[in-house]
Amino acid sequence: MAAVPAGPDARSVRFAEAGAPWWPVLIGPVLAVGGLVLDRLAPGGATPWAWVVIGAVLLAPIALIVRVRRRLLKVRVTDTELVQGEETVPLARIVGVRPPDGSGRFGIKPFGDHPSVLRHLGAVVVTMDDGTRRAAWARDAEGLHATLSAVLAAREPSS
């Protein structure tokens, strides 16, 4: 399970995954510093502005990709809702959950307005209150299943 965010509602977060880590943003600056150091060691002097430009050119698109992935691939389960990317579903609408067995990857509409469950994510099939089945997804599909199962088990039976 990923780090649980801090804040006023941190107690209610039961499961959370960020869509992507931030460390890839450092690739451009680290490459630029390394290139500058090697350039300084070479005869003929260094061209520091070229390395600054190279670092910035690599930093900008990688930062954009990381930001978009963090928004579109985030997963969070609180006491009241399931957040999958940009889609939020009230947990009251979920009435059943199946263990991740690979069957939810194809043929079932996933949450988050994605056309299918991405390759690096595991799928957990959930049954909604209207009888439809949807695929919830996470890197840690077993953890997501355990969390959703615990929420369903803790819910009082409706009469």
N, C-alpha and C positions, 0 to 999 in steps of 0.2 A: 504494500500500500504506500502511496506517495505521501509526502508531507501534508499534514492537515493545516489549512490556512489559519492564521491567527486573526482574531477580531471578535466582535460581539456575538456572532453566531457560530464560533468555532466549536462550541460544545455540541452543537447539533449535527456537525459533519461526521458521518459514519465511514465514508469511503471517499477518497479523492485521488485523482491522477491529473497531473498537468499534461497538456497535449504534447509538450516537448521541453527538453531542458534548455537552459540559457547558455551553457558552455560553448556551443558551436559559434556563438558570436565572437568568441576570442580568437578564432582561427586567423582572421585577417590581421589583427594587431600583433599576434605572436609571430606570424610569418613575416610581417614587416620589420619587427624588431630583430628577428633572426637574420633576415636579409641585410639589414643595416649593419649589424655586427660583422657579418661575413664580408660585406663591402668595405668596411673600415680596415679589415685585416688585409685586403688585397692591395697590391701596388696601384697607385694612380688616384687614391682618394675615394671618398664616398659621395654618393648622390642621395642625400637624405630626403629631398622633396619627392623623388621618385618612389621611395619606400613608403612615405606618408600617403601618397596617392594610391599605391597598391593596397595598403592597409585599409584605406577608406573605401576603395572600390570593392574589396571583399567583405568589409563590414556591413555595408548598406543592404545588399540583397540577402545576406545570411540573417541579419536582424529582422528583415521583413518576413522571411520564411518562418523563422522561429515564432514571431509574434502571431502570424496567421495560424500556424499549427497549434499554438497554445490556446487560441480561441476556438478553433474548429474541432479539436480533438480532446478537449477537457472532459473529465468525467467527475461527477460529484453526487453523492447520495447523502441527503440530510434526513432529518426526521419526517419531513413532509414532501420532499420532491427528489426526482432523479433528473440530473442535468447531463445531457449528452451533446457535446458541442454547443450549438446555439438553440437546441430544443430543450424545453423544461416540461417534465411530465409529473403531475401530482402522484405521489405514491398510492393514494387512495384508489386510483384507476387500475393499479396492478393487482391482479388477483391470483396469479400463479407464476412460478419461475422454474425452469428446467435447468439441470446442470449443464455446463459447457461440454458438449460432446461433438462439436463440429457440424451439427446439423443446422445450426442457425446461420451459417455463413452464406448460404445460397437460397434464394427463393422466398426469403422473409424480409420484409422491409425493415431496415435498421432505423434506429433513432438518429437524430441529428441531421436529417435531410441528406444523407449520403446514399448513393445508388446501391452500394453493397458494403459489407464489412471489410475493412482494409486487411491486407495480408498479415500484418504484424500485430493485429488485434484479435483477441478471442471473443467469441459470441456467446451470449446467454439469452435463450429464448424466454420471453415473458408473455404471459397471457393478460390481455387487457379486460376491463369490465364489460366491454361490448363483444367479447369473444374473439377479437382479432389477436394475432400473434405478431410480436415485433422482436427484433434482435437488439438487445442492449450489448454494448461492446466495451472492452477495456483491455489494457495490456495484461493485467492480472484478472483474467476472467473468473478464476476460482474465488478470488477475494470479493469480486463484485457479486458473484452468485451467493456466497456466504452472507454478505451484507444484506442483499435483497431477501434472502430466505429468513434471516433473523428479523428483519422488519415485518415480513408477512406473519411470522410466527408470533411476534409480540403484539400484533394487531388483535384487538378483541373481535371475536366472531360477530358478524352482523346478523341481526335477527329479522 
